[in-house]
């Protein structure tokens, strides 16, 4: 569990997790999206509470790639 997306969208999580959440099945894949050619600028991001942190800013090591971290293959 890394975190959740809020409406900004940002990847957020609580600083302290009290109970582990059960695994959920992922939703079905959406149909193909056709975005408009032009669109307005995104709004500014909202402020965060003290008990919430932005994962990309404060804990980027939680989002390591497949070839880094514990999933890395041994050289031998």
C-alpha positions as CSV (number, residue, x, y, z in Angstrom):
1,X,0.0,0.0,0.0
2,X,1.6,3.3,-1.1
3,X,-1.3,5.7,-0.7
4,X,-4.5,7.1,-2.3
5,X,-5.3,9.6,-5.0
6,X,-7.1,12.7,-4.0
7,X,-9.0,15.2,-6.2
8,X,-5.9,17.3,-7.0
9,X,-4.7,14.5,-8.1
10,X,-1.8,13.7,-5.8
11,X,-0.7,10.5,-4.2
12,X,-1.3,10.9,-0.5
13,X,-1.1,8.8,2.6
14,X,-1.5,9.2,6.4
15,X,1.7,9.6,8.3
16,X,0.8,6.8,10.7
17,X,-1.2,3.8,9.5
18,X,-3.2,2.2,12.4
19,X,-4.7,-0.8,10.6
20,X,-3.7,-2.5,7.4
21,X,-6.3,-2.3,4.7
22,X,-7.6,-5.5,3.0
23,X,-6.6,-6.1,-0.6
24,X,-9.2,-5.0,-3.1
25,X,-9.8,-6.2,-6.6
26,X,-8.9,-3.5,-9.2
27,X,-11.7,-2.0,-11.2
28,X,-12.3,-3.0,-14.8
29,X,-10.4,-1.3,-17.5
30,X,-12.2,1.8,-18.8
31,X,-13.1,2.3,-22.5
32,X,-10.8,4.3,-24.7
33,X,-10.7,7.9,-23.8
34,X,-10.7,10.7,-26.5
35,X,-9.4,13.9,-24.8
36,X,-10.2,17.3,-26.3
37,X,-7.6,19.1,-28.4
38,X,-7.5,22.0,-26.0
39,X,-8.4,22.3,-22.3
40,X,-8.0,24.9,-19.5
41,X,-5.1,24.9,-17.0
42,X,-5.4,22.8,-13.9
43,X,-6.3,24.5,-10.6
44,X,-3.7,24.9,-7.9
45,X,-3.2,22.1,-5.4
46,X,-5.0,22.3,-2.1
47,X,-3.3,22.5,1.3
48,X,-2.6,19.2,3.2
49,X,-3.4,18.5,6.9
50,X,-0.6,17.8,9.3
51,X,-1.4,14.0,9.4
52,X,-1.2,13.6,5.6
53,X,1.9,13.6,3.4
54,X,2.5,13.7,-0.3
55,X,4.2,10.5,-1.2
56,X,6.0,11.8,-4.3
57,X,7.5,14.7,-2.4
58,X,8.3,13.2,1.0
59,X,8.7,9.4,0.4
60,X,9.7,8.8,-3.3
61,X,11.5,5.6,-2.3
62,X,8.1,3.9,-1.9
63,X,7.7,4.1,-5.7
64,X,10.8,2.3,-6.8
65,X,11.0,0.8,-10.3
66,X,11.1,-2.9,-11.1
67,X,14.9,-2.8,-11.7
68,X,15.6,-1.0,-8.4
69,X,15.2,-1.8,-4.7
70,X,14.2,-5.2,-3.4
71,X,13.0,-6.4,-6.8
72,X,16.4,-5.9,-8.4
73,X,18.1,-9.0,-9.8
74,X,21.5,-10.1,-8.4
75,X,24.5,-9.5,-10.6
76,X,25.9,-13.0,-9.9
